[in-house]
Amino acid sequence: MNILCTGLNYKNSPLEIREKFAVGNHELEETLSSVRAIDGLAGAVILSTCNRVEFYTASLCPVRAFEGLRDLLHTRAGLKVEAPLYFHDTPRSVRHLFRVVSGLDSMVIGETEILGQVKKAYLAAAEMGATSRHLNKLFQQSFRVAKHVRTETRITRGTTSVGSVAVDLAGKIFGDLSGKRVMILGAGDTSERTARSLVSRGVRTVIVSNRTFERAAKLAEEIGGLAIHFDHWQNAFADVDILICSTAAPGTILTREKLAPLMKSRGGRPLFVIDLAVPRDVEPSVNDMEGVFLYDIDSLEEIVRQSLDVRRSEVARCEQMISTQVGSFINWLQTHPGFRA
């Protein structure tokens, strides 16, 4: 029996192509049925995320299976041109899946979200009766591989986004974040993601202020916060512990001169400022003030890069572990009926 992987991902296809091949939950069962109807296929699992669309199948005839999958996918996508589909058969397909679940094939090396997505895809296919004995063994072993890689290497250590870096730094400054108050100036995507990360870490009070009040109100409602008009944000500043700035202002809105009297009303409590704006919202000299910790987008991204360097250094170890596990699976595959090299 051959294990096959057919698909495309962020490496070889732009978003406008990937989205045409994406398989939504509402069409998963129908698509799995269509795939399994291809002559010679014994089972199928469909993995569809924002970065990849992959079809894992088991077949005794790889060439016929690939041709059938290619025709089916192009018909579904409605493309008039050939899409850059890749086709992996055994053992390359096995190695590919093990690398995917371990985060080695991700945009951000070592990211862990993909493991949950693969588990969800496999369980959905299994519940619909679309898997086979060989695919069950493959995916169950892939989950064990991912666990070993994550626990025995440093591939998932450190932070991978500006928002997560900011949250980690806030935790180092304040410790427990559950009782801290956050103010957001501007309601852009980056500041929204950072605020959501803070809420996930226990922050209960979030004040949102934006030049367009309706947008501030919408974000505040989504994260369980309070919206205030932009002209009044200074009135609520005294009790704020964390300030996130991400406006579209042409110049600084928070200077050392403006912040000095506001700090006097805080009773010596520290202030953590995250300036995500370009151009910057906060005057750099603010960081020299007593009790103020300022991080702008460049300083946060530098921390992200340092974290990723640590992960990249672990790739060789991960690849070696995966090679061992690929060999183990191939040995199993060869001892069971239906294997074809």
MARTOR-583794 format. One record per residue (C-alpha): y negated, x, z; residue number from 1. Coordinates in pm, 1 decimal. Example, Ala and Ser with C-alpha at 12.3 -4.5 7.8 and 13.67 -1.06 7.14 Angstrom:
# MARTOR-583794
[markol [450.0,1230.0,780.0],1]
[markol [106.0,1367.0,714.0],2]
//
This chain:
# MARTOR-583794
[markol [0.0,0.0,0.0],1]
[markol [-348.0,127.4,-85.2],2]
[markol [-657.9,69.0,125.3],3]
[markol [-960.7,15.4,-97.5],4]
[markol [-1335.7,1.8,-36.1],5]
[markol [-1572.1,-133.9,-298.8],6]
[markol [-1946.0,-177.0,-246.3],7]
[markol [-2295.5,-38.9,-240.5],8]
[markol [-2537.8,77.0,26.7],9]
[markol [-2888.0,206.2,93.7],10]
[markol [-2798.4,546.0,-53.4],11]
[markol [-2732.7,425.8,-406.3],12]
[markol [-2902.4,85.9,-428.6],13]
[markol [-3252.0,-41.0,-344.0],14]
[markol [-3301.8,-353.5,-137.0],15]
[markol [-3365.3,-574.3,-441.6],16]
[markol [-3013.0,-491.9,-563.9],17]
[markol [-2835.5,-506.6,-226.9],18]
[markol [-2974.1,-848.1,-145.6],19]
[markol [-2815.7,-991.3,-461.2],20]
[markol [-2471.4,-886.6,-339.4],21]
[markol [-2522.2,-989.6,24.1],22]
[markol [-2270.6,-1238.8,163.9],23]
[markol [-2415.1,-1482.6,417.5],24]
[markol [-2212.6,-1646.3,693.6],25]
[markol [-2230.0,-1980.4,514.4],26]
[markol [-2049.6,-1838.5,209.5],27]
[markol [-1815.2,-1592.8,377.2],28]
[markol [-1501.4,-1808.9,376.2],29]
[markol [-1544.3,-1907.1,11.9],30]
[markol [-1607.4,-1546.0,-92.6],31]
[markol [-1305.7,-1418.8,99.9],32]
[markol [-1090.9,-1679.2,-73.7],33]
[markol [-1221.2,-1567.4,-412.9],34]
[markol [-1149.7,-1203.5,-331.2],35]
[markol [-797.5,-1275.1,-210.5],36]
[markol [-729.7,-1469.0,-531.2],37]
[markol [-762.7,-1145.0,-728.4],38]
[markol [-420.8,-1043.6,-860.3],39]
[markol [-251.9,-783.9,-641.1],40]
[markol [-473.7,-805.8,-333.2],41]
[markol [-301.2,-853.5,3.1],42]
[markol [-604.9,-897.6,229.7],43]
[markol [-980.0,-850.8,256.7],44]
[markol [-1266.1,-786.8,499.6],45]
[markol [-1630.0,-821.8,392.0],46]
[markol [-1900.8,-618.9,563.2],47]
[markol [-2249.7,-737.1,468.7],48]
[markol [-2555.0,-591.8,646.9],49]
[markol [-2912.4,-507.6,549.8],50]
[markol [-2801.7,-155.9,449.4],51]
[markol [-2462.8,-214.5,289.3],52]
[markol [-2228.4,-466.7,128.4],53]
[markol [-1866.7,-348.4,132.7],54]
[markol [-1534.1,-509.8,53.2],55]
[markol [-1229.2,-358.5,224.2],56]
[markol [-902.3,-468.2,66.3],57]
[markol [-532.5,-382.0,58.8],58]
[markol [-357.9,-365.3,-277.6],59]
[markol [-57.5,-223.0,-461.1],60]
[markol [-259.2,-184.9,-779.7],61]
[markol [-598.2,-17.7,-717.0],62]
[markol [-719.2,-20.5,-1077.4],63]
[markol [-653.7,-391.5,-1128.3],64]
[markol [-805.1,-470.5,-787.1],65]
[markol [-1122.1,-278.1,-859.2],66]
[markol [-1168.8,-443.4,-1197.6],67]
[markol [-1123.5,-786.1,-1040.6],68]
[markol [-1366.9,-709.0,-757.4],69]
[markol [-1624.9,-564.9,-994.9],70]
[markol [-1614.1,-874.6,-1216.5],71]
[markol [-1633.0,-1106.9,-915.1],72]
[markol [-1927.6,-923.1,-759.4],73]
[markol [-2129.1,-907.7,-1077.3],74]
[markol [-2068.8,-1278.9,-1138.7],75]
[markol [-2185.1,-1362.3,-783.8],76]
[markol [-2492.3,-1141.0,-812.0],77]
[markol [-2585.5,-1273.0,-1156.1],78]
[markol [-2679.1,-925.1,-1275.0],79]
[markol [-2713.0,-845.6,-1642.6],80]
[markol [-2683.6,-473.0,-1579.9],81]
[markol [-2413.4,-266.3,-1411.1],82]
[markol [-2472.1,-220.7,-1039.6],83]
[markol [-2392.1,120.2,-888.5],84]
[markol [-2076.4,10.1,-709.6],85]
[markol [-1863.8,277.8,-547.7],86]
[markol [-1487.4,257.3,-532.6],87]
[markol [-1283.8,445.9,-273.5],88]
[markol [-906.3,437.7,-251.8],89]
[markol [-673.6,595.6,4.9],90]
[markol [-748.5,823.4,187.0],91]
[markol [-1118.9,831.3,98.8],92]
[markol [-1160.5,463.7,188.7],93]
[markol [-1015.4,527.2,534.8],94]
[markol [-1249.6,819.5,597.5],95]
[markol [-1543.7,610.8,474.5],96]
[markol [-1475.5,326.7,719.7],97]
[markol [-1427.6,568.8,1010.5],98]
[markol [-1761.9,734.5,925.5],99]
[markol [-1932.7,395.0,897.7],100]
[markol [-1818.7,266.5,1238.0],101]
[markol [-1908.5,601.6,1397.3],102]
[markol [-2266.9,583.8,1271.2],103]
[markol [-2236.4,888.0,1042.3],104]
[markol [-2308.2,687.0,727.9],105]
[markol [-2614.5,511.9,871.6],106]
[markol [-2981.8,566.4,791.1],107]
[markol [-3023.3,686.6,1149.4],108]
[markol [-2733.3,915.6,1236.9],109]
[markol [-2539.9,790.3,1536.0],110]
[markol [-2686.2,439.6,1552.2],111]
[markol [-2453.3,202.0,1733.4],112]
[markol [-2545.3,-138.4,1590.1],113]
[markol [-2311.2,-92.3,1294.2],114]
[markol [-2002.6,-88.8,1518.9],115]
[markol [-2077.4,-440.4,1638.1],116]
[markol [-2139.0,-553.5,1280.7],117]
[markol [-1803.6,-416.4,1162.8],118]
[markol [-1622.2,-580.0,1456.3],119]
[markol [-1786.1,-911.3,1373.7],120]
[markol [-1690.5,-881.0,1005.1],121]
[markol [-1328.6,-799.2,1087.6],122]
[markol [-1291.3,-1078.1,1345.7],123]
[markol [-1439.1,-1331.4,1103.5],124]
[markol [-1191.2,-1230.7,831.9],125]
[markol [-901.8,-1234.1,1078.4],126]
[markol [-990.9,-1580.9,1207.3],127]
[markol [-997.4,-1706.3,848.3],128]
[markol [-651.8,-1560.6,785.4],129]
[markol [-785.7,-1317.4,525.0],130]
[markol [-658.8,-988.5,670.7],131]
[markol [-321.0,-820.4,634.4],132]
[markol [-100.1,-601.0,850.6],133]
[markol [-242.0,-283.1,697.2],134]
[markol [-604.1,-393.4,732.5],135]
[markol [-545.8,-499.5,1092.7],136]
[markol [-411.0,-154.4,1173.5],137]
[markol [-697.2,13.3,986.9],138]
[markol [-979.6,-172.2,1162.5],139]
[markol [-823.6,-153.5,1507.1],140]
[markol [-788.1,220.7,1467.8],141]
[markol [-1145.1,249.3,1336.3],142]
[markol [-1274.7,93.4,1658.0],143]
[markol [-1082.7,349.5,1860.6],144]
[markol [-1227.9,626.1,1642.2],145]
[markol [-1581.2,499.4,1705.2],146]
[markol [-1516.5,490.3,2079.8],147]
[markol [-1390.7,849.9,2082.1],148]
[markol [-1684.2,973.3,1873.7],149]
[markol [-1937.9,798.9,2096.5],150]
[markol [-1785.7,913.9,2425.2],151]
[markol [-1677.6,1267.6,2332.9],152]
[markol [-1984.5,1382.6,2138.1],153]
[markol [-2361.9,1352.8,2170.8],154]
[markol [-2402.3,1168.5,1840.0],155]
[markol [-2551.4,860.8,2011.2],156]
[markol [-2761.7,1044.8,2266.5],157]
[markol [-3138.8,1017.0,2271.1],158]
[markol [-3372.3,766.9,2111.1],159]
[markol [-3398.5,674.7,1744.4],160]
[markol [-3719.6,473.1,1709.8],161]
[markol [-4080.6,489.7,1818.1],162]
[markol [-4038.3,171.2,2019.1],163]
[markol [-3735.8,296.2,2211.0],164]
[markol [-3910.8,628.8,2279.5],165]
[markol [-4208.7,443.5,2425.5],166]
[markol [-3983.0,232.8,2646.8],167]
[markol [-3794.2,538.9,2770.0],168]
[markol [-4120.8,713.9,2854.9],169]
[markol [-4244.7,406.6,3040.0],170]
[markol [-3922.8,408.0,3241.5],171]
[markol [-3974.4,773.9,3334.8],172]
[markol [-4328.9,702.8,3452.2],173]
[markol [-4270.4,378.3,3641.2],174]
[markol [-3897.6,373.8,3712.2],175]
[markol [-3805.6,5.0,3738.9],176]
[markol [-4001.6,-189.1,3474.7],177]
[markol [-3916.2,-537.7,3596.6],178]
[markol [-4240.8,-588.6,3787.6],179]
[markol [-4474.9,-423.4,3537.4],180]
[markol [-4743.0,-599.1,3333.1],181]
[markol [-4791.8,-521.9,2962.8],182]
[markol [-5096.6,-587.5,2747.1],183]
[markol [-5074.7,-578.6,2366.7],184]
[markol [-5390.8,-530.8,2160.3],185]
[markol [-5303.2,-628.0,1805.9],186]
[markol [-4988.5,-815.3,1706.1],187]
[markol [-4839.7,-598.9,1430.2],188]
[markol [-4468.1,-547.2,1368.5],189]
[markol [-4444.8,-211.9,1548.4],190]
[markol [-4622.4,-330.0,1861.2],191]
[markol [-4409.4,-645.8,1855.4],192]
[markol [-4085.4,-445.0,1845.0],193]
[markol [-4206.9,-220.6,2125.6],194]
[markol [-4301.1,-521.0,2336.3],195]
[markol [-3959.9,-677.8,2278.6],196]
[markol [-3795.1,-352.3,2387.1],197]
[markol [-3998.9,-355.9,2707.1],198]
[markol [-3904.2,-718.0,2774.2],199]
[markol [-3537.2,-629.2,2722.5],200]
[markol [-3579.0,-363.5,2992.1],201]
[markol [-3699.8,-620.8,3243.8],202]
[markol [-4076.1,-652.8,3186.7],203]
[markol [-4167.9,-1010.9,3277.1],204]
[markol [-4542.4,-1029.3,3215.2],205]
[markol [-4685.5,-967.7,2867.1],206]
[markol [-5045.7,-1041.0,2767.2],207]
[markol [-5119.2,-1052.6,2393.4],208]
[markol [-5467.4,-1022.7,2245.5],209]
[markol [-5548.4,-1017.1,1874.4],210]
[markol [-5858.5,-1071.1,1661.0],211]
[markol [-5677.2,-1369.8,1512.4],212]
[markol [-5593.8,-1573.2,1820.6],213]
[markol [-5330.5,-1785.2,1644.6],214]
[markol [-5120.3,-1476.8,1575.0],215]
[markol [-5151.6,-1364.7,1935.1],216]
[markol [-5042.6,-1709.5,2051.9],217]
[markol [-4739.4,-1705.4,1820.2],218]
[markol [-4617.8,-1366.6,1944.2],219]
[markol [-4683.9,-1459.7,2307.5],220]
[markol [-4475.9,-1774.0,2268.9],221]
[markol [-4187.4,-1579.2,2111.6],222]
[markol [-4166.1,-1323.6,2392.9],223]
[markol [-4261.6,-1552.9,2679.9],224]
[markol [-4608.8,-1404.1,2725.7],225]
[markol [-4971.2,-1513.2,2759.4],226]
[markol [-5229.7,-1502.9,2478.2],227]
[markol [-5598.6,-1431.8,2539.2],228]
[markol [-5893.4,-1404.2,2303.0],229]
[markol [-5977.4,-1054.8,2183.8],230]
[markol [-6326.8,-1065.2,2330.5],231]
[markol [-6181.2,-1123.0,2678.1],232]
[markol [-5899.1,-863.9,2701.9],233]
[markol [-6098.6,-640.6,2937.4],234]
[markol [-6109.4,-923.8,3193.0],235]
[markol [-5731.4,-907.2,3234.1],236]
[markol [-5710.2,-528.1,3232.4],237]
[markol [-5718.1,-453.4,3605.4],238]
[markol [-5355.6,-556.4,3668.5],239]
[markol [-5204.5,-406.1,3350.3],240]
[markol [-4955.0,-118.4,3380.9],241]
[markol [-4874.0,-61.9,3011.9],242]
[markol [-5119.7,-97.3,2722.7],243]
[markol [-4992.3,-114.8,2362.7],244]
[markol [-5259.5,-74.2,2095.5],245]
[markol [-5193.8,-154.8,1731.1],246]
[markol [-5503.4,-312.2,1575.9],247]
[markol [-5644.0,-268.4,1226.4],248]
[markol [-5982.4,-158.4,1359.5],249]
[markol [-6156.5,110.2,1148.5],250]
[markol [-6236.5,316.8,1458.6],251]
[markol [-6149.0,356.2,1825.9],252]
[markol [-6170.6,48.0,2046.2],253]
[markol [-6085.5,224.6,2373.2],254]
[markol [-6297.0,528.1,2456.9],255]
[markol [-6308.6,740.2,2769.3],256]
[markol [-6651.4,597.8,2847.1],257]
[markol [-6523.4,240.7,2821.8],258]
[markol [-6203.8,309.5,3017.1],259]
[markol [-6363.0,493.3,3313.1],260]
[markol [-6510.4,184.5,3488.0],261]
[markol [-6194.9,-16.1,3412.5],262]
[markol [-5978.8,245.4,3585.6],263]
[markol [-6189.0,220.5,3902.3],264]
[markol [-6075.4,-138.6,3946.4],265]
[markol [-5706.3,-41.9,3940.1],266]
[markol [-5679.3,112.0,4285.2],267]
[markol [-5532.6,438.5,4157.9],268]
[markol [-5237.0,278.5,3974.3],269]
[markol [-5124.7,477.1,3665.2],270]
[markol [-5182.2,343.8,3313.4],271]
[markol [-4937.5,408.8,3029.0],272]
[markol [-5105.9,376.1,2687.1],273]
[markol [-4908.0,354.9,2362.0],274]
[markol [-5139.3,390.6,2061.4],275]
[markol [-4947.4,283.7,1750.3],276]
[markol [-5251.5,235.1,1529.1],277]
[markol [-5346.7,437.8,1221.1],278]
[markol [-5635.2,515.8,1243.4],279]
[markol [-5603.6,548.6,1620.1],280]
[markol [-5731.0,278.2,1854.3],281]
[markol [-5763.3,508.7,2154.3],282]
[markol [-5985.1,813.6,2188.4],283]
[markol [-5759.6,1120.9,2243.1],284]
[markol [-5965.2,1247.0,2538.0],285]
[markol [-5846.6,941.3,2733.4],286]
[markol [-5528.4,1138.2,2800.6],287]
[markol [-5730.6,1382.9,3014.3],288]
[markol [-5824.6,1110.2,3262.3],289]
[markol [-5654.0,1100.5,3600.8],290]
[markol [-5362.9,859.1,3606.8],291]
[markol [-5365.0,790.5,3229.8],292]
[markol [-5063.5,874.5,3010.8],293]
[markol [-5144.8,843.3,2638.9],294]
[markol [-4898.0,870.0,2350.6],295]
[markol [-4994.8,816.2,1987.1],296]
[markol [-4768.2,758.6,1686.8],297]
[markol [-4735.7,1129.9,1604.0],298]
[markol [-4630.1,1234.9,1953.1],299]
[markol [-4372.3,956.3,1967.9],300]
[markol [-4228.5,1039.5,1624.8],301]
[markol [-4195.8,1403.7,1724.4],302]
[markol [-3976.6,1298.0,2017.3],303]
[markol [-3767.2,1090.0,1776.0],304]
[markol [-3720.5,1392.4,1547.9],305]
[markol [-3611.9,1610.8,1838.0],306]
[markol [-3358.1,1348.4,1939.1],307]
[markol [-3219.5,1326.8,1585.7],308]
[markol [-3184.8,1706.5,1569.4],309]
[markol [-2948.4,1683.8,1866.9],310]
[markol [-2744.6,1420.6,1686.1],311]
[markol [-2722.8,1616.0,1362.6],312]
[markol [-2584.2,1914.0,1550.3],313]
[markol [-2290.5,1694.0,1654.5],314]
[markol [-2196.4,1578.8,1303.4],315]
[markol [-1947.9,1862.3,1242.3],316]
[markol [-1758.6,1773.9,1562.0],317]
[markol [-1752.5,1407.4,1462.9],318]
[markol [-1623.8,1486.7,1113.2],319]
[markol [-1341.3,1695.2,1258.3],320]
[markol [-1237.9,1413.3,1491.6],321]
[markol [-1246.7,1166.5,1202.8],322]
[markol [-1031.7,1394.1,983.1],323]
[markol [-765.5,1399.3,1254.0],324]
[markol [-769.9,1020.6,1280.4],325]
[markol [-756.3,977.3,901.7],326]
[markol [-443.9,1192.3,894.8],327]
[markol [-291.5,981.7,1170.8],328]
[markol [-354.5,657.6,983.5],329]
[markol [-220.2,795.5,654.9],330]
[markol [100.4,903.7,831.5],331]
[markol [138.1,548.1,961.9],332]
[markol [66.4,402.9,618.6],333]
[markol [329.7,619.4,452.0],334]
[markol [601.9,505.2,689.1],335]
[markol [551.8,135.9,614.0],336]
[markol [678.0,-56.0,309.0],337]
[markol [441.6,-99.1,18.8],338]
[markol [266.3,239.8,38.5],339]
[markol [170.5,386.4,-294.1],340]
[markol [-4.9,724.0,-324.2],341]
//
